[in-house]
Each structure stands twice: as C-alpha cells, then as structure tokens.
C-alpha cells in the first residue's frame, strides 16, 4: 500500500473517532472534496496541510505520517541507539538480539529509514557473530526490497558488506558479481570514499581467487582515484589492498611500502578499529615477506590486540589476530603458545564453517607436530579435511589441501598425503 493511502486511512480513522464529517474537518481552510481525495489516497497532502490536519484532529504529526505516536517513535530510536552501541562495543550477540526485537516490532514497519537501519544493523551483527548465511540473506533482501528507501551511502555499505560476506564464505564468483555490479551502478557520477572502500573489497576478492592481471589493473585504478580524492579514508583503503596486489605479483618491497603508508595515514586519523586492522595486515605481510622480523610482527600484533580489546571489533577480527599470533609463535618455535592462540582463534569462530576456523585448526596441527604429538596433529587434519570436502573447489581450498598434504607427509602418512595432493590439484583444475 502506498504511503499516501496509509496517511489517508489514518486521517479517515481519526476523523471518525472524533465524530467529525469531512466538511467539519475541512472548514474553513480546506474543501471537503479535497479532504475526501486525501482520505481515498488520490491526493498527497503537503507538509503544511498535514500539520493543519494533525492540529484539527488533535493528534501528532508523527502519527499521521508514520502511524506511530511520538512516544513510540522515541522508544524505537532509543532501541536502535542501544543496539548500535552494543555492536560498536563488540557485544555482537547482544546487538543481534536487540536488532531482532526491533524488527519484530510492528511499529517499525511503516518507518522506512529506521527499518533499513535496523535490518542493516542486524545483518552486520549476524556477520560479526559468524552467521554469514543469515547476514547475506538480510543484505540481499535490503538490496531488493529497500532500493527506493536507502540512501546512496547505505546502498554502497550494503554492497560492500555483501561482497565481504561472500568472500569470507569462499564464494568468490558471488562476491565479484556483487562488487562489480554495485560499482557499475553506483560509481557513474565518480568516486567517493565509500566507493573506494567497496572497490578495495572487490580487489581483495580478485586476489583471493587468483585473478592477478585484473587485480593489478584495478589496484592502479583505485590508487589513482584515491589520489584524486585526497582523503585519508580513501588513501588507507586503496594502499592497504594495493599492497596485497603488489605482494601477490612479486613486488614485495613495494607492498611493504604501501602498507606502511596505509599504517602511517591511519595512525594520524586516530580511529582505533581500522588502525588495529592495518597493524594486523602489516604484521601478516612482514611474516610472509620477512620472517626474520617475526619479533617485530609479534609486537604489531600485540598492539593490534590491545586496540581491539579497547574498541568495537568483530569476532572475526579478534580471531584473526589470535590466528596470526599462533603463526608467529610457530615461526619462533614456541609451539605451546601457538596451541593456545590457535585454540582461542578456533573457539571464537567455532561452527561458522569459515576459513578462519580452518586456518586455526591447521596451525593447531602444526603446533602439535612441533610438540611431537602426531596423533593430535592427525586428528586436527582429519577435522579440516572433512570440512574441505564439503566446500567449493576454490584457490583457497587448494592451498589448504596442499598444507594438509605436507603435514600428512611430515607425520609419515604417505597415502593420506598423496590423496590430499590430488585434492589440491583437483581444486586448482590441474
């Protein structure tokens, strides 16, 4: 039902409750025929007429426009504020519960902007809780059913979150489709900070699926766009992901330079959540390119961990820090600490069927191997193998099968090692 029909129905219902005829409501400012047209939904009253009718009917303008009283509107706004606060404070389960309660409130249904905010917040909270399928479903519903309601910035934010969720599930085709279609549709009038961030997320998908040629060209395009904008937000997003593109194409020192630039710019803005994430990315890159600097990488990670504890970060962010710390401890030959960090990471994302849990389990297997606990190491490999058998054959899956194959070889299980190598080749389509 159109908004003007609902407004007309409310005016008619209150008029009858007040025992007024259309002529009595209209006199002397309006004609009774005009009131009739409004009540039937054939005319949309101006804001001034709506305010006049609210006065005549002795009701709030808020109720006429939205179907809720001023008190109900205030309750909904307070509820949204508390839900958002919980999400920002990292209380993701509480945030998800609060958003779900708001969405179940019938008063929210006629309030387009608040409804969109609640659904978007619920999707973000679901993602932070590891419920990626649910988050994707809600974001898709927003894109389809709220397209006319959402602002341009919200459309970009939803597309970015949807692209990111598909990436985390390993569905790179869906992530690319969402990202490319959104950029084609939303970037026609030029780049802005939010679009550069969306583009950077899309770039990370190109890298994850091994599309290096496209990633290289797109990274250059994003850097050019961010330089033209000249904003810290765009610069951090483009440098961050261009650094990964440089690394994947064998330009290690350029990659580190870009990441250090992103870290320097983010340090100046003072936003703790993204600062922690850039430190995490920098530490991971150091470990891959300069393992001899593992101590420096660990210091960066511990600082990132402290930042995340003091700010609102998702379960995945905290799990990833623990995961990379486990990797550092393995490099530094501290398997006991590696076991602790791996278990922490796995517990944070338990049951999400995502790559973080897989990586944590693989690192746990390596730590057990270093502790000469071959049976425990094999059991962890069995867990990962069972999960990988159920997921799409992606580049990431191929890399995980290769790791399993190498670990099987180390613990002396040659037949399982060969089978894992064959799985890796099949995922890589070789």
Phi, psi and omega in degrees: 000136182291155182299321182292329176295317181295318178299314179300318180296321180294316179300315181297316182295316181290321178303315180293321177299327181276355179073032182254146170274168177299322180293319179295321179293322185286321188295137359258355189283328187237167174266150179295331178293324179294319177297321179298317179296322178295314183294330180273358178082012182268350176225142176260115182291145177288164177304321180295319179293320178299317179296320178298314181295322178299319178295316181294325182271356180057049176223171182279148175298324179302319180292318180299318185283317190246347180083012177230155177282166178300323180293318178295320177299316180297319179299317180295317180296321177295318179299318177295322179297318179293321179296316179296320179297317179299318179296316181292333179272004178083005178274070193291325178294317177296319179298316181297319179296316181295317179297320180297320179296320178296318181293336178276352180280118182300334181294338183284337191297329181269003183252092191302309185294319179291324178297316178297317180298319181292318181292319178296315178298320178298320179295316179296318179295321178297317177299315181295333177277357181090005180270073187292322180298316178295317179299316179298316181300315182291318178298320179295320177297320177300314182298325184274315189263344183244020184302320182282342184270326188282147173286167178300318181296321179292321177300318178296316181298319179294317179298319180297312181297320180294317177299316181296317181296317177298320178299315182294333176279350182086009179267080187290327179298315179294320180297317179295317180300313180297312183296313182293317180295320180294317180294320179297323184277323190258346183258017183296329182265009177117170182278154166217179184304313183297321179290325175296320178295320175298315178298323179293323176294318176298320177301319179297331178287317176305317181294318182297326181267001174085018179272074189290324181297311179296320181298317181298313180295318184289325177299317178296321179296319180292320178297319177297317180296317181291324177297321179292323179289320178070025181253146179302320183299313179292321181296316180297312182299314184289316180296320181304306185278332173295330177298318178294322178297318178297318180298315183291342178254020172082015179253071188299312183292324175297321179299313181295321178299317178295320180292320178295326176295316178299318181295318180297316180294317181293326179297329181284332182282333177079009179279110191291326184294310180291329177299317178297320181291322178292321176299319177300314180296319179298314180298317180298319180293320177299317180298321181287318187266328181223072181301341178291348178257033183298324179297318178297319179297319180296320178299317177299319181292319179294324175294319177298320179298317178295319178299318182291326178292331182269350184233177179274111178227155183281166175302321182295320178299312181294322179294322181293322176298313179299323180297312181291327175297323176297319178298316178302314183294329175292316178300322181276005178063045175240072188295329180298314178295325179298321178299315182298313181294320180297318179294322177298314181298314181296321181293324181296328184242022183304131175083005181272353180053044181241173185291334179297316178296322178297313181295321179298319180292322177295318178293324177298321176298316179296320179295318177299321179298316179295335177270008180063033177253072188295324181295317178296321179298316180296322180296320178294322178295323177298319180298313180295318182300318180298321180289318182297332179293345184256357186254163179299154181279088181250173177299320179296318178298320178299317179296320179293320177296324177296319177297317178299316180302316180294319179294321177299320179296320182296323182270006172088015180261081187295318184295317178292328179295314179298318180297321179291320176300319179296322177297317180298317179296323180293320178295326180276001180060043178246000000 
